[in-house]
Amino acid sequence: MAYVISDECLQCGACEAECPVEAISAGETKYVIDPDTCIECGSCAATCPAEAISAE
């Protein structure tokens, strides 16, 4: 079950820098996680200051 980023995303980029497999990239209005690349480690969720990342 991959992690997802909600609309609460602040677009700060903290999650992108933390992802060990580079599954996170900037979208138009928020960062997005590629579910095929995500290894479900939770590093991004632990880093997010807005608590906008959760398990799908």
HTML snippet that shows the backbone in 3Dmol.js (N, CA, C, O; Angstrom):
<script src="https://3Dmol.org/build/3Dmol-min.js"></script>
<div id="view" style="width:600px;height:400px;position:relative"></div>
<script>
const pdb = `
ATOM      1  N   MET A   1       0.850  -1.172   0.000  1.00  0.00           N
ATOM      2  CA  MET A   1       0.000   0.000   0.000  1.00  0.00           C
ATOM      3  C   MET A   1       0.902   1.244   0.000  1.00  0.00           C
ATOM      4  O   MET A   1       1.561   1.527   1.001  1.00  0.00           O
ATOM      5  N   ALA A   2       0.934   1.959  -1.073  1.00  0.00           N
ATOM      6  CA  ALA A   2       1.775   3.153  -1.214  1.00  0.00           C
ATOM      7  C   ALA A   2       1.237   4.305  -0.373  1.00  0.00           C
ATOM      8  O   ALA A   2       0.065   4.331   0.002  1.00  0.00           O
ATOM      9  N   TYR A   3       2.110   5.241  -0.091  1.00  0.00           N
ATOM     10  CA  TYR A   3       1.706   6.452   0.611  1.00  0.00           C
ATOM     11  C   TYR A   3       1.134   7.446  -0.395  1.00  0.00           C
ATOM     12  O   TYR A   3       1.467   7.403  -1.580  1.00  0.00           O
ATOM     13  N   VAL A   4       0.278   8.335   0.081  1.00  0.00           N
ATOM     14  CA  VAL A   4      -0.320   9.375  -0.761  1.00  0.00           C
ATOM     15  C   VAL A   4      -0.180  10.721  -0.064  1.00  0.00           C
ATOM     16  O   VAL A   4      -0.070  10.795   1.160  1.00  0.00           O
ATOM     17  N   ILE A   5      -0.184  11.773  -0.857  1.00  0.00           N
ATOM     18  CA  ILE A   5      -0.087  13.134  -0.341  1.00  0.00           C
ATOM     19  C   ILE A   5      -1.427  13.827  -0.552  1.00  0.00           C
ATOM     20  O   ILE A   5      -1.955  13.854  -1.664  1.00  0.00           O
ATOM     21  N   SER A   6      -1.968  14.384   0.523  1.00  0.00           N
ATOM     22  CA  SER A   6      -3.273  15.040   0.455  1.00  0.00           C
ATOM     23  C   SER A   6      -3.146  16.481  -0.034  1.00  0.00           C
ATOM     24  O   SER A   6      -2.044  16.976  -0.272  1.00  0.00           O
ATOM     25  N   ASP A   7      -4.281  17.134  -0.176  1.00  0.00           N
ATOM     26  CA  ASP A   7      -4.317  18.521  -0.616  1.00  0.00           C
ATOM     27  C   ASP A   7      -3.760  19.481   0.441  1.00  0.00           C
ATOM     28  O   ASP A   7      -3.604  20.673   0.175  1.00  0.00           O
ATOM     29  N   GLU A   8      -3.464  18.973   1.623  1.00  0.00           N
ATOM     30  CA  GLU A   8      -2.885  19.795   2.688  1.00  0.00           C
ATOM     31  C   GLU A   8      -1.406  20.086   2.429  1.00  0.00           C
ATOM     32  O   GLU A   8      -0.787  20.839   3.181  1.00  0.00           O
ATOM     33  N   CYS A   9      -0.841  19.506   1.386  1.00  0.00           N
ATOM     34  CA  CYS A   9       0.573  19.661   1.027  1.00  0.00           C
ATOM     35  C   CYS A   9       0.944  21.142   0.900  1.00  0.00           C
ATOM     36  O   CYS A   9       0.251  21.918   0.242  1.00  0.00           O
ATOM     37  N   LEU A  10       2.057  21.512   1.546  1.00  0.00           N
ATOM     38  CA  LEU A  10       2.546  22.890   1.519  1.00  0.00           C
ATOM     39  C   LEU A  10       3.545  23.135   0.388  1.00  0.00           C
ATOM     40  O   LEU A  10       4.011  24.259   0.202  1.00  0.00           O
ATOM     41  N   GLN A  11       3.870  22.096  -0.360  1.00  0.00           N
ATOM     42  CA  GLN A  11       4.855  22.155  -1.450  1.00  0.00           C
ATOM     43  C   GLN A  11       6.223  22.628  -0.950  1.00  0.00           C
ATOM     44  O   GLN A  11       6.906  23.400  -1.622  1.00  0.00           O
ATOM     45  N   CYS A  12       6.610  22.157   0.229  1.00  0.00           N
ATOM     46  CA  CYS A  12       7.895  22.566   0.798  1.00  0.00           C
ATOM     47  C   CYS A  12       9.051  21.725   0.271  1.00  0.00           C
ATOM     48  O   CYS A  12      10.198  22.171   0.299  1.00  0.00           O
ATOM     49  N   GLY A  13       8.766  20.510  -0.212  1.00  0.00           N
ATOM     50  CA  GLY A  13       9.803  19.659  -0.769  1.00  0.00           C
ATOM     51  C   GLY A  13      10.537  18.784   0.226  1.00  0.00           C
ATOM     52  O   GLY A  13      11.430  18.032  -0.165  1.00  0.00           O
ATOM     53  N   ALA A  14      10.189  18.860   1.490  1.00  0.00           N
ATOM     54  CA  ALA A  14      10.873  18.061   2.510  1.00  0.00           C
ATOM     55  C   ALA A  14      10.737  16.567   2.230  1.00  0.00           C
ATOM     56  O   ALA A  14      11.689  15.813   2.427  1.00  0.00           O
ATOM     57  N   CYS A  15       9.593  16.144   1.785  1.00  0.00           N
ATOM     58  CA  CYS A  15       9.356  14.725   1.522  1.00  0.00           C
ATOM     59  C   CYS A  15      10.181  14.225   0.336  1.00  0.00           C
ATOM     60  O   CYS A  15      10.701  13.110   0.362  1.00  0.00           O
ATOM     61  N   GLU A  16      10.295  15.041  -0.686  1.00  0.00           N
ATOM     62  CA  GLU A  16      11.048  14.644  -1.875  1.00  0.00           C
ATOM     63  C   GLU A  16      12.507  14.366  -1.520  1.00  0.00           C
ATOM     64  O   GLU A  16      13.091  13.388  -1.987  1.00  0.00           O
ATOM     65  N   ALA A  17      13.085  15.221  -0.701  1.00  0.00           N
ATOM     66  CA  ALA A  17      14.479  15.065  -0.305  1.00  0.00           C
ATOM     67  C   ALA A  17      14.689  13.839   0.570  1.00  0.00           C
ATOM     68  O   ALA A  17      15.777  13.263   0.578  1.00  0.00           O
ATOM     69  N   GLU A  18      13.666  13.435   1.302  1.00  0.00           N
ATOM     70  CA  GLU A  18      13.773  12.316   2.245  1.00  0.00           C
ATOM     71  C   GLU A  18      13.565  10.954   1.596  1.00  0.00           C
ATOM     72  O   GLU A  18      14.024   9.950   2.139  1.00  0.00           O
ATOM     73  N   CYS A  19      12.895  10.887   0.463  1.00  0.00           N
ATOM     74  CA  CYS A  19      12.553   9.607  -0.172  1.00  0.00           C
ATOM     75  C   CYS A  19      13.805   8.876  -0.689  1.00  0.00           C
ATOM     76  O   CYS A  19      14.530   9.408  -1.530  1.00  0.00           O
ATOM     77  N   PRO A  20      14.054   7.662  -0.187  1.00  0.00           N
ATOM     78  CA  PRO A  20      15.262   6.930  -0.591  1.00  0.00           C
ATOM     79  C   PRO A  20      15.205   6.354  -2.008  1.00  0.00           C
ATOM     80  O   PRO A  20      16.242   5.992  -2.564  1.00  0.00           O
ATOM     81  N   VAL A  21      14.016   6.264  -2.595  1.00  0.00           N
ATOM     82  CA  VAL A  21      13.882   5.681  -3.939  1.00  0.00           C
ATOM     83  C   VAL A  21      13.401   6.697  -4.975  1.00  0.00           C
ATOM     84  O   VAL A  21      13.039   6.326  -6.091  1.00  0.00           O
ATOM     85  N   GLU A  22      13.398   7.970  -4.606  1.00  0.00           N
ATOM     86  CA  GLU A  22      12.995   9.060  -5.504  1.00  0.00           C
ATOM     87  C   GLU A  22      11.610   8.850  -6.114  1.00  0.00           C
ATOM     88  O   GLU A  22      11.408   9.058  -7.310  1.00  0.00           O
ATOM     89  N   ALA A  23      10.658   8.433  -5.274  1.00  0.00           N
ATOM     90  CA  ALA A  23       9.288   8.196  -5.731  1.00  0.00           C
ATOM     91  C   ALA A  23       8.428   9.453  -5.689  1.00  0.00           C
ATOM     92  O   ALA A  23       7.287   9.435  -6.151  1.00  0.00           O
ATOM     93  N   ILE A  24       8.953  10.535  -5.146  1.00  0.00           N
ATOM     94  CA  ILE A  24       8.180  11.765  -4.963  1.00  0.00           C
ATOM     95  C   ILE A  24       8.667  12.836  -5.927  1.00  0.00           C
ATOM     96  O   ILE A  24       9.866  13.049  -6.106  1.00  0.00           O
ATOM     97  N   SER A  25       7.690  13.507  -6.543  1.00  0.00           N
ATOM     98  CA  SER A  25       8.034  14.599  -7.453  1.00  0.00           C
ATOM     99  C   SER A  25       7.005  15.718  -7.317  1.00  0.00           C
ATOM    100  O   SER A  25       5.908  15.506  -6.800  1.00  0.00           O
ATOM    101  N   ALA A  26       7.372  16.905  -7.785  1.00  0.00           N
ATOM    102  CA  ALA A  26       6.478  18.052  -7.716  1.00  0.00           C
ATOM    103  C   ALA A  26       5.381  17.927  -8.760  1.00  0.00           C
ATOM    104  O   ALA A  26       5.644  17.681  -9.937  1.00  0.00           O
ATOM    105  N   GLY A  27       4.144  18.101  -8.305  1.00  0.00           N
ATOM    106  CA  GLY A  27       3.012  18.141  -9.218  1.00  0.00           C
ATOM    107  C   GLY A  27       2.591  19.585  -9.423  1.00  0.00           C
ATOM    108  O   GLY A  27       3.306  20.501  -9.016  1.00  0.00           O
ATOM    109  N   GLU A  28       1.456  19.798 -10.039  1.00  0.00           N
ATOM    110  CA  GLU A  28       0.994  21.167 -10.289  1.00  0.00           C
ATOM    111  C   GLU A  28       0.614  21.897  -9.009  1.00  0.00           C
ATOM    112  O   GLU A  28       0.984  23.056  -8.823  1.00  0.00           O
ATOM    113  N   THR A  29      -0.122  21.226  -8.123  1.00  0.00           N
ATOM    114  CA  THR A  29      -0.602  21.892  -6.915  1.00  0.00           C
ATOM    115  C   THR A  29      -0.074  21.269  -5.632  1.00  0.00           C
ATOM    116  O   THR A  29      -0.265  21.832  -4.555  1.00  0.00           O
ATOM    117  N   LYS A  30       0.583  20.123  -5.725  1.00  0.00           N
ATOM    118  CA  LYS A  30       1.146  19.446  -4.559  1.00  0.00           C
ATOM    119  C   LYS A  30       2.164  18.425  -5.045  1.00  0.00           C
ATOM    120  O   LYS A  30       2.238  18.124  -6.237  1.00  0.00           O
ATOM    121  N   TYR A  31       2.941  17.902  -4.121  1.00  0.00           N
ATOM    122  CA  TYR A  31       3.861  16.830  -4.472  1.00  0.00           C
ATOM    123  C   TYR A  31       3.073  15.539  -4.640  1.00  0.00           C
ATOM    124  O   TYR A  31       2.017  15.374  -4.028  1.00  0.00           O
ATOM    125  N   VAL A  32       3.572  14.626  -5.460  1.00  0.00           N
ATOM    126  CA  VAL A  32       2.898  13.356  -5.709  1.00  0.00           C
ATOM    127  C   VAL A  32       3.880  12.194  -5.514  1.00  0.00           C
ATOM    128  O   VAL A  32       5.088  12.341  -5.702  1.00  0.00           O
ATOM    129  N   ILE A  33       3.331  11.047  -5.134  1.00  0.00           N
ATOM    130  CA  ILE A  33       4.128   9.849  -4.920  1.00  0.00           C
ATOM    131  C   ILE A  33       3.770   8.820  -5.981  1.00  0.00           C
ATOM    132  O   ILE A  33       2.596   8.505  -6.172  1.00  0.00           O
ATOM    133  N   ASP A  34       4.770   8.299  -6.667  1.00  0.00           N
ATOM    134  CA  ASP A  34       4.560   7.248  -7.661  1.00  0.00           C
ATOM    135  C   ASP A  34       4.336   5.938  -6.902  1.00  0.00           C
ATOM    136  O   ASP A  34       5.259   5.433  -6.263  1.00  0.00           O
ATOM    137  N   PRO A  35       3.119   5.382  -6.963  1.00  0.00           N
ATOM    138  CA  PRO A  35       2.819   4.166  -6.196  1.00  0.00           C
ATOM    139  C   PRO A  35       3.610   2.941  -6.639  1.00  0.00           C
ATOM    140  O   PRO A  35       3.789   2.007  -5.858  1.00  0.00           O
ATOM    141  N   ASP A  36       4.083   2.934  -7.877  1.00  0.00           N
ATOM    142  CA  ASP A  36       4.861   1.805  -8.365  1.00  0.00           C
ATOM    143  C   ASP A  36       6.303   1.835  -7.855  1.00  0.00           C
ATOM    144  O   ASP A  36       6.973   0.803  -7.803  1.00  0.00           O
ATOM    145  N   THR A  37       6.765   3.009  -7.483  1.00  0.00           N
ATOM    146  CA  THR A  37       8.133   3.166  -7.002  1.00  0.00           C
ATOM    147  C   THR A  37       8.206   3.171  -5.475  1.00  0.00           C
ATOM    148  O   THR A  37       9.214   2.760  -4.901  1.00  0.00           O
ATOM    149  N   CYS A  38       7.155   3.630  -4.823  1.00  0.00           N
ATOM    150  CA  CYS A  38       7.114   3.744  -3.360  1.00  0.00           C
ATOM    151  C   CYS A  38       7.365   2.387  -2.703  1.00  0.00           C
ATOM    152  O   CYS A  38       6.757   1.381  -3.070  1.00  0.00           O
ATOM    153  N   ILE A  39       8.285   2.380  -1.710  1.00  0.00           N
ATOM    154  CA  ILE A  39       8.586   1.140  -0.985  1.00  0.00           C
ATOM    155  C   ILE A  39       7.937   1.118   0.398  1.00  0.00           C
ATOM    156  O   ILE A  39       8.224   0.240   1.211  1.00  0.00           O
ATOM    157  N   GLU A  40       7.067   2.082   0.656  1.00  0.00           N
ATOM    158  CA  GLU A  40       6.274   2.136   1.886  1.00  0.00           C
ATOM    159  C   GLU A  40       7.121   2.224   3.149  1.00  0.00           C
ATOM    160  O   GLU A  40       6.780   1.630   4.172  1.00  0.00           O
ATOM    161  N   CYS A  41       8.211   2.955   3.079  1.00  0.00           N
ATOM    162  CA  CYS A  41       9.101   3.068   4.236  1.00  0.00           C
ATOM    163  C   CYS A  41       8.593   4.070   5.272  1.00  0.00           C
ATOM    164  O   CYS A  41       8.933   3.963   6.450  1.00  0.00           O
ATOM    165  N   GLY A  42       7.779   5.046   4.845  1.00  0.00           N
ATOM    166  CA  GLY A  42       7.224   6.037   5.765  1.00  0.00           C
ATOM    167  C   GLY A  42       8.124   7.221   6.051  1.00  0.00           C
ATOM    168  O   GLY A  42       7.753   8.091   6.839  1.00  0.00           O
ATOM    169  N   SER A  43       9.291   7.283   5.439  1.00  0.00           N
ATOM    170  CA  SER A  43      10.207   8.403   5.673  1.00  0.00           C
ATOM    171  C   SER A  43       9.563   9.736   5.322  1.00  0.00           C
ATOM    172  O   SER A  43       9.748  10.725   6.032  1.00  0.00           O
ATOM    173  N   CYS A  44       8.819   9.766   4.246  1.00  0.00           N
ATOM    174  CA  CYS A  44       8.174  10.998   3.802  1.00  0.00           C
ATOM    175  C   CYS A  44       7.140  11.481   4.816  1.00  0.00           C
ATOM    176  O   CYS A  44       7.077  12.671   5.125  1.00  0.00           O
ATOM    177  N   ALA A  45       6.335  10.559   5.328  1.00  0.00           N
ATOM    178  CA  ALA A  45       5.288  10.920   6.279  1.00  0.00           C
ATOM    179  C   ALA A  45       5.892  11.471   7.569  1.00  0.00           C
ATOM    180  O   ALA A  45       5.357  12.408   8.161  1.00  0.00           O
ATOM    181  N   ALA A  46       6.997  10.891   7.995  1.00  0.00           N
ATOM    182  CA  ALA A  46       7.652  11.348   9.222  1.00  0.00           C
ATOM    183  C   ALA A  46       8.256  12.742   9.060  1.00  0.00           C
ATOM    184  O   ALA A  46       8.421  13.464  10.043  1.00  0.00           O
ATOM    185  N   THR A  47       8.586  13.123   7.828  1.00  0.00           N
ATOM    186  CA  THR A  47       9.226  14.406   7.542  1.00  0.00           C
ATOM    187  C   THR A  47       8.229  15.532   7.280  1.00  0.00           C
ATOM    188  O   THR A  47       8.557  16.699   7.493  1.00  0.00           O
ATOM    189  N   CYS A  48       7.042  15.214   6.830  1.00  0.00           N
ATOM    190  CA  CYS A  48       6.070  16.218   6.394  1.00  0.00           C
ATOM    191  C   CYS A  48       5.604  17.141   7.540  1.00  0.00           C
ATOM    192  O   CYS A  48       4.995  16.667   8.499  1.00  0.00           O
ATOM    193  N   PRO A  49       5.886  18.455   7.446  1.00  0.00           N
ATOM    194  CA  PRO A  49       5.474  19.380   8.505  1.00  0.00           C
ATOM    195  C   PRO A  49       3.963  19.609   8.538  1.00  0.00           C
ATOM    196  O   PRO A  49       3.428  20.031   9.564  1.00  0.00           O
ATOM    197  N   ALA A  50       3.275  19.340   7.439  1.00  0.00           N
ATOM    198  CA  ALA A  50       1.824  19.551   7.385  1.00  0.00           C
ATOM    199  C   ALA A  50       1.043  18.277   7.685  1.00  0.00           C
ATOM    200  O   ALA A  50      -0.188  18.287   7.700  1.00  0.00           O
ATOM    201  N   GLU A  51       1.759  17.183   7.923  1.00  0.00           N
ATOM    202  CA  GLU A  51       1.125  15.879   8.145  1.00  0.00           C
ATOM    203  C   GLU A  51       0.168  15.546   7.006  1.00  0.00           C
ATOM    204  O   GLU A  51      -0.934  15.046   7.232  1.00  0.00           O
ATOM    205  N   ALA A  52       0.605  15.829   5.777  1.00  0.00           N
ATOM    206  CA  ALA A  52      -0.229  15.650   4.584  1.00  0.00           C
ATOM    207  C   ALA A  52       0.001  14.301   3.904  1.00  0.00           C
ATOM    208  O   ALA A  52      -0.592  14.036   2.858  1.00  0.00           O
ATOM    209  N   ILE A  53       0.852  13.443   4.477  1.00  0.00           N
ATOM    210  CA  ILE A  53       1.171  12.162   3.857  1.00  0.00           C
ATOM    211  C   ILE A  53       0.685  11.034   4.745  1.00  0.00           C
ATOM    212  O   ILE A  53       0.934  11.018   5.950  1.00  0.00           O
ATOM    213  N   SER A  54      -0.023  10.078   4.121  1.00  0.00           N
ATOM    214  CA  SER A  54      -0.526   8.936   4.868  1.00  0.00           C
ATOM    215  C   SER A  54      -0.548   7.696   3.984  1.00  0.00           C
ATOM    216  O   SER A  54      -0.450   7.787   2.760  1.00  0.00           O
ATOM    217  N   ALA A  55      -0.676   6.546   4.617  1.00  0.00           N
ATOM    218  CA  ALA A  55      -0.787   5.299   3.868  1.00  0.00           C
ATOM    219  C   ALA A  55      -2.119   5.293   3.136  1.00  0.00           C
ATOM    220  O   ALA A  55      -3.139   5.711   3.684  1.00  0.00           O
ATOM    221  N   GLU A  56      -2.107   4.828   1.919  1.00  0.00           N
ATOM    222  CA  GLU A  56      -3.316   4.815   1.083  1.00  0.00           C
ATOM    223  C   GLU A  56      -4.334   3.851   1.629  1.00  0.00           C
ATOM    224  O   GLU A  56      -5.415   3.705   1.058  1.00  0.00           O
TER     225      GLU A  56
END
`;
const viewer = $3Dmol.createViewer("view");
viewer.addModel(pdb, "pdb");
viewer.setStyle({}, {cartoon: {color: "spectrum"}});
viewer.zoomTo();
viewer.render();
</script>
